[in-house]
């Protein structure tokens, strides 16, 4: 049974940076398309970025383009979300999710495995 463990959330001032980590254990090649999602209070969960099994990256949210990047470590068991130039509007619980589909297309319903979420708060 694959599990995702997230870390790196916290409180940061506007304009600051955070790097979130999503560790997959055990690593499973067939479930290694990883998406980052977020949910702000009272709002629907939205996709942020996705990295496919091949390494191809898809941006789900125009609001983070140019500020957030997704990457995978050399061992392929950890996916990162680097968040720069953070804004108060980025405040949300951030989740990573995994699926067996080889690419990043489709809806959030195609991600069967989710992490517990990590809180990101951008505030002065």
N, C-alpha and C positions, 0 to 999 in steps of 0.2 A: 504494500500500500504506500503510494507516494505521499509525502507530506511536504508542505511549504512552510518555512519559518522566516518571518520577516523581522527586520531590525532597522534602526537608524532614524526613526521618527523622533520628534521633539519640538521644542519651541525655538523659533528663529525670528529675527527681526526682518521687516521688509527689506528686500535687496540682498538678503543673505542666501546661503546655500546649505543644502542637505544632500546626503547620499543614502538612499535606502537600499537595503540588501534583501534578496529573496533566495534563501538556500533550499535546494531541492534534495530530499533524502528519502530513499536512495535515488541516485540519478537514474532516470529511465529515458532512453533516447526517444521512444515513441510518444512521450508526453512532455517533450522539451520545447514546445512552443509556449512562451510565457508572455502574458499580458499584465500590465500595470493598470489598475483602476482606482478611482477615488469616489468617495461619497461625502458630500458636505451635509451638515445638519439640515434636515427637511428637504433634501434634494435627492433625485434619483442618482444611482451609481452611474458613472460615466467612464468610458475607456480613456486611457492616457496614451500609452505607447505599448507596442508589442514587438517582441523579437521572435522570429520564426525559428524552427529547428535548424534551418540552413544558415541562420544569421541575418536574414533579410529583416529590415526594420520597417514597421508601419506606424505612422502617427495617427492616433485616434482623435485627438483634440487640437484644434487650431490654436486654442488659447495658450498652449504650452510650447508651441513650435518655436525653436530658436532658444529656448530656455531649459528644457528638459532633454536629457538623452538617456537611452537605454543601452546596456552592454552586457556581455557575458564574460565570466572569467575563463582563464585558460583551461581549467578542469571541467568546465561546462556545468558545474553543479550550482553556481550562484549567478543570479542576474541582478544587475544594479540599475537603479534609477537615480541619475544625477540631476538634481534640481537646483538651478541657479536663478538669480534675479527673482527670488520668491516674492509673491504678492499676497496680501491678506485674502484675496479670492482663492488662493491655492489651499487655504485651510480646509482640511478634510481628513477622513480616515482613508489611508492608502492601502490597497490590497494587491497582491500578486496572485495570479491564477495560471493554471496549466491545463493543457488539453492535448489530445492525440492528433488533431488536425495539423497537417504539416505547415500550414501558412497562417496568416493573421486575419484572414477574412472572416466574416460572419458576425454574429451577435454575441453578447455576453453569455447567453444560454448555452453556447458551445464550449464553455470552460467548466468542466465538472469538478475541478480541484482548486480550492481556494485557501489562501493563508488566513491568518487570524485578523489581519489588519494592523496598521500602526498609525498612530495619530500624528499628524503634522499640523502645527499651529503657527501661523505667520502673523505676528502682532508686535507692536511696540510696547 
